[in-house]
Amino acid sequence: MAVAQDPSPALSRLRTVLEGALEGKPEVVELALITLLARGHLLIEDVPGVGKTTLAHALAQAIGCEMRRVQFTSDLLPSDILGVSIFDQRKGEFQLRKGPIFSHVLVADEINRASPRTQSALLEAMNEGQVSLDGQTLPLPDPFFVIATQNPDDFAGTFPLPEVQLDRFMIRLRIGYPPPHVELRLIQDHDWDRGRPIQPILDPATLVSLQRQVQRVVLDHSLAVYLRDVVSATRTCSALSVGASPRAGISLARAARARALLHNRHYCIADDIHLLTPHVLAHRVRLTTQAEGYTPTREEAENTVREVISRVPVPL
């Protein structure tokens, strides 16, 4: 089964541009592109000042889609995201003023600084690509992609994302501090904080075409069984009180197909599943220590998932 069009030139240019915007972090760029190609949503969790917003803006510009940014704060309301009906006195009727969610790319900056009520305004949009507003069901643009950034939960003024919200994100990643040589250059560059405009590499139609090609990537039956066994193993692990759901398995399969396409393959291999599992499943499981009142770190969750993976036989 062959992919209809060779995606490698466009994806190669896109990767190069993003790696230039976020130097020294090729693995982070790859995870972001995998999420985009798989029609998922991306959660970037890290301390302030390491490039979360830089990556989000660079990705939005590079794919040539309409982008809207919302700074999440404690007083943000759902209507500030979704929109609101305003009475037009001249026409004598209510007019719907659409919110920033009606864009191809929504950048949700510091999403965990908003209240859970405001966070929940994104649930339907992220899962179904539509918004219910004032008795109407309104479709969102295609493609629709949410890039959210958040500070660690122990930072002041944050509200932990509930499990149902975390489940809407395909991949959670951490950027980390830059390599020493990159940090030195940033210190010496007086214009680093102004950002550099990025010319679009794709357009919405091309992106949708690439996303459809992901759906045609082959996931062999033996690898599908392996993926199922990995997800099932999280449900019987004593270190986990809540394992991964079937939706998590579906997300992992989509991400594995997207990684294959990004590496110019029309079929998945075991590494596609093995390498992505911690990033796709760790924020969807619940550690036993959480039930005892302790909040584990992202690293603890990912390491636990890696231990689970290591006990599942890889198909030959």
Residue, then its C-alpha position, 0 to 999 in steps of 0.5 A: m500500500a503506497v502513500a499517494q504523494d511523497p510528503s517528505p519535501a514539505l515535512s523536511r522543510l517544516r522540520t528544518v524551520l521549526e528546529g531553527a526556531l527552537e534550536g537544540k531540541p529536535e526531539v521536541v520538534e518531532l513530537a510537535l509535528i507528530t501531534l499535528l499530523a495525527r490531528g491531535h492536540l499538544l500540551i507543553e509543560d515546563v517552567p517559564g522562559v524555556g521556549k514554550t510559546t516560541l515553539a507554539h507560535a513558530l509551528a502556527q506560522a509555519i503551517g500557514c494557518e490562522m492563529r489566535r492566542v489566548q492568555f489564560t488567567s484566573d478571571l478568564l470566562p468561557s465566553d472569552i474563548l467560545g464567543v457570545s451573543i450580543f443584541d444588535q439594536r439596529k437589527g433588533e436581534f442577537q448576533l453571535r460574536k465568535g471567540p478565538i476558538f474559531s481559528h485553525v490554531l488556538v494557542a492557549d498560553e498558561i492554560n492551568r492558570a484558568s479555572p476548571r470551568t474555563q478549561s472545560a470550555l475546550l472539551e467539546a472543541m478538542n474532541e469533536g471539532q465543534v462548539s455548542l453555543d446558544g443552542q447552535t452547534l457550530p463546526l470549527p475550521d479544518p484543520f483545528f489544532v490546540i497548542a497549550t502551554q502550562n507551568p508545573d502544578d506547584f507554581a503559584g496561581t495554577f489549577p491542575l488540569p482535570e483528567v478529562q481535560l488531560d485526555r484531550f491532549m494527544i501528547r504532553l512534552r517538556i522542552g527543558y533547558p537549551p544546550p549550553h552553546v545555544e543558551l550562550r548564543l541567546i545571551q549574546d543575541h540582543d534581539w532574541d526576544r523579538g522573535r523572527p517571522i517565519q514564512p509559511i511552509l504549508d497551507p491548510a489544504t496541504l496540511v489536511s492532505l498530509q493528515r489524511q495520508v497518516q490515516r493510510v499508513v499501515l499498522d500491521h496486525s502484530l503491531a496492533v496487538y503489541l499496542r493493545d497489550v501495552v495499553s492493557a498492561t497499564r491497567t494491571c500494573s500495581a503502580l497505577s491505580v487507573g490505566a490507559s483508556p481505549r481512547a488512549g490506545i487510539s491516540l497512540a495508534r494515530a501518533a505511531r502512524a504520524r511518526a512513520l509518515l514523518h520518517n517517510r514510511h508508509y508502514c509502522i514499526a515497533d519503535d514508533i509505538h515504543l518511543l511514543t508511549p510515554h508521551v501519549l500515555a503518561h498523562r492519561v494514567r493515574l499513579t497509585t501514589q496520587a490516591e495517597g495525596y501525593t502528586p507525582t511529577r511528569e518524570e515519575a509518570e513517564n518512568t512508570v509507563r516505561e517500566v510497563i512497556s519493558r515488560v511487554p514482548v515486542p513482536l519479531 
